[in-house]
Amino acid sequence: MDDVPRRWRCAGRIGGPTMTGEFLLGLLLAAGAATAQPLPDKPVAEARRPSNPEALAFVAEKDAHADLERALSEAKQNDKTVLVIMGANWCHDSIGLAGWLDTPRFSDMMRDRYNIVYIDVGTPQIGKGRNLDIARHFGINKVKNTPLVLVISADGERLNSKKDAIGWRNAASRSEDEIYRYFATFKTNG
């Protein structure tokens, strides 16, 4: 036993000689082989595909302020409401909501009622946010979760409550009907 390095020795005894690291390793490998599971029939990427659509709508390089001004100006001309979605492509709730709004069911309502502006907020949770002054302008002083959803009149007034605006962090787990009903409740400016 003196030829076995001390770091490989186990302090306990099982039926005789001191257990070595090799013996323990053998036990662990045998236990692992006994509980091995077969590979899944589907690739992991396919097995975890989300049930809701997703869209990568948030572009950091866009001029969010100019996009918002243009949407407000067009809303006045076209009797529409502005829908500002502040999020990020790293956030599954942000891309989940953007994905639903891009589906055929939502497209008619969105086109008829809203001018949509997607604003990239970076990662405000770790102090690397961007365009957060837009949220502050509409009464949301701190962006903790994404997406943040602002329903804005053509005159620039927030129409949804602060609670509703900040309450979309579970957008990917909301049902299609729930999301549709929420946006259908807001009237156009006309």
For each residue, the residues with C-beta under 8 A, 3 or more apart:
1: 4 9 17 18 20
2:
3:
4: 1 8 9 20 21
5: 8 9
6: 9
7: 21
8: 4 5 20 21 22
9: 1 4 5 6 18 19 20 21
10: 18 19 20 21 23 24
11:
12: 19
13: 16 17 18 19
14: 19
15:
16: 13
17: 1 13
18: 1 9 10 13
19: 9 10 12 13 14 23 24
20: 1 4 8 9 10 23 24
21: 4 7 8 9 10 24 25
22: 8 25 26
23: 10 19 20 26 27
24: 10 19 20 21 27 28
25: 21 22 28 29
26: 22 23 29 30
27: 23 24 30 31
28: 24 25 31 32
29: 25 26 32 33
30: 26 27 33 34
31: 27 28 34 35
32: 28 29 35 36
33: 29 30 36
34: 30 31
35: 31 32
36: 32 33
37:
38:
39:
40: 43 44 47
41:
42: 46 47
43: 40 46 47
44: 40 47 48
45: 48 49
46: 42 43 49
47: 40 42 43 44
48: 44 45
49: 45 46
50: 53 54 92 96 172
51:
52: 96 99 100 172 176
53: 50 96 99 100 102 103
54: 50 92 95 96 98 99
55: 95 98 99 101 102
56: 89 95 98
57: 85 87 89 94 95 98 102 118
58: 87 88 89 94 95 98 118 119 120 121
59: 62 118 120
60: 120 122 130
61:
62: 59 67 119 120
63: 66 67
64: 67 68 117 119 120 130 131 134
65: 68 69 131 134
66: 63 69 70
67: 62 63 64 70 71 117 119
68: 64 65 71 72 82 84 117 119 134
69: 65 66 72 73
70: 66 67 73 74
71: 67 68 74 75 82 84 115 116 117
72: 68 69 75 76 82 115 152 154 156
73: 69 70 76 77
74: 70 71 77 78 80 115
75: 71 72 78 79 80 81 82 115 152 153 154 189
76: 72 73 154 155 189
77: 73 74
78: 74 75 115
79: 75 154 188 189 190
80: 74 75 113 114 115 154 188 189
81: 75 113 114 115 151 152 153 154 159 186 187 188 189
82: 68 71 72 75 114 115 116 117 150 151 152 153 154
83: 110 114 115 116 117 149 150 151 152 183
84: 68 71 117 119 134 138 149 150 151 152
85: 57 94 97 98 101 116 117 118 119 147 148 149 150
86: 119 120 121 131 134 135 143 146 147 148 149 150
87: 57 58 91 93 94 95 97 98 118 119 120 121 146 147 148
88: 58 91 94 120 121 122 123 146
89: 56 57 58 94 95 120
90: 123
91: 87 88 94 95 146 147
92: 50 54 95 96 172
93: 87 96 97 145 146 147 168 169 170 171 172 173
94: 57 58 85 87 88 89 91 97 98 146 147 171
95: 54 55 56 57 58 87 89 91 92 98 99 172
96: 50 52 53 54 92 93 99 100 171 172
97: 85 87 93 94 100 101 147 149 168 171 172 179
98: 54 55 56 57 58 85 87 94 95 101 102 118 147
99: 52 53 54 55 95 96 102 103
100: 52 53 96 97 103 106 176 179
101: 55 85 97 98 106 107 110 116 183
102: 53 55 57 98 99 106 107
103: 53 99 100 106 107 176
104: 107
105: 176 180
106: 100 101 102 103 109 110 179 180 183
107: 101 102 103 104 110 111
108: 111 112
109: 106 112 113 114 180 183 184
110: 83 101 106 107 113 114 116 183
111: 107 108 114
112: 108 109 188
113: 80 81 109 110 183 186 187 188
114: 80 81 82 83 109 110 111 183
115: 71 72 74 75 78 80 81 82 83
116: 71 82 83 85 101 110
117: 64 67 68 71 82 83 84 85
118: 57 58 59 85 87 98
119: 58 62 64 67 68 84 85 86 87 131 134
120: 58 59 60 62 64 86 87 88 89 130 131
121: 58 86 87 88 124 129 130 131 132 135 143 146 148
122: 60 88 128 129 130 131
123: 88 90 126 127 128 129
124: 121 127 128 129 132 143 144 146
125: 144 145
126: 123
127: 123 124
128: 122 123 124
129: 121 122 123 124 132 143
130: 60 64 120 121 122
131: 64 65 86 119 120 121 122 134 135
132: 121 124 129 135 136 143
133: 136 137
134: 64 65 68 84 86 119 131 137 138
135: 86 121 131 132 138 140 141 143 148 150
136: 132 133 139 140 141
137: 133 134
138: 84 134 135 150 152 158 165
139: 136 158 162
140: 135 136 143 148 150 162 165 166
141: 135 136
142:
143: 86 121 124 129 132 135 140 146 148 166
144: 124 125 166
145: 93 125 148 166 168 169
146: 86 87 88 91 93 94 121 124 143 168 169
147: 85 86 87 91 93 94 97 98 168 169 171
148: 85 86 87 121 135 140 143 145 165 166 168
149: 83 84 85 86 97 160 164 165 168
150: 82 83 84 85 86 135 138 140 158 160 165
151: 81 82 83 84 158 159 160 165 186
152: 72 75 81 82 83 84 138 156 157 158 159
153: 75 81 82 156 157 159 189
154: 72 75 76 79 80 81 82 189
155: 76 189
156: 72 152 153
157: 152 153
158: 138 139 150 151 152 165
159: 81 151 152 153 186
160: 149 150 151 164 165 186
161: 164 165
162: 139 140 165 166
163: 166 167
164: 149 160 161 167 182
165: 138 140 148 149 150 151 158 160 161 162 168
166: 140 143 144 145 148 162 163 169
167: 163 164 170
168: 93 97 145 146 147 148 149 165 171
169: 93 145 146 147 166
170: 93 167 173 174
171: 93 94 96 97 147 168 174 179
172: 50 52 92 93 95 96 97
173: 93 170
174: 170 171 178 179
175: 178 179
176: 52 100 103 105 179 180
177: 180 181
178: 174 175 181 182
179: 97 100 106 171 174 175 176 182 183
180: 105 106 109 176 177 183 184
181: 177 178 184 185
182: 164 178 179 185
183: 83 101 106 109 110 113 114 179 180 186
184: 109 180 181
185: 181 182
186: 81 113 151 159 160 183
187: 81 113
188: 79 80 81 112 113
189: 75 76 79 80 81 153 154 155
190: 79
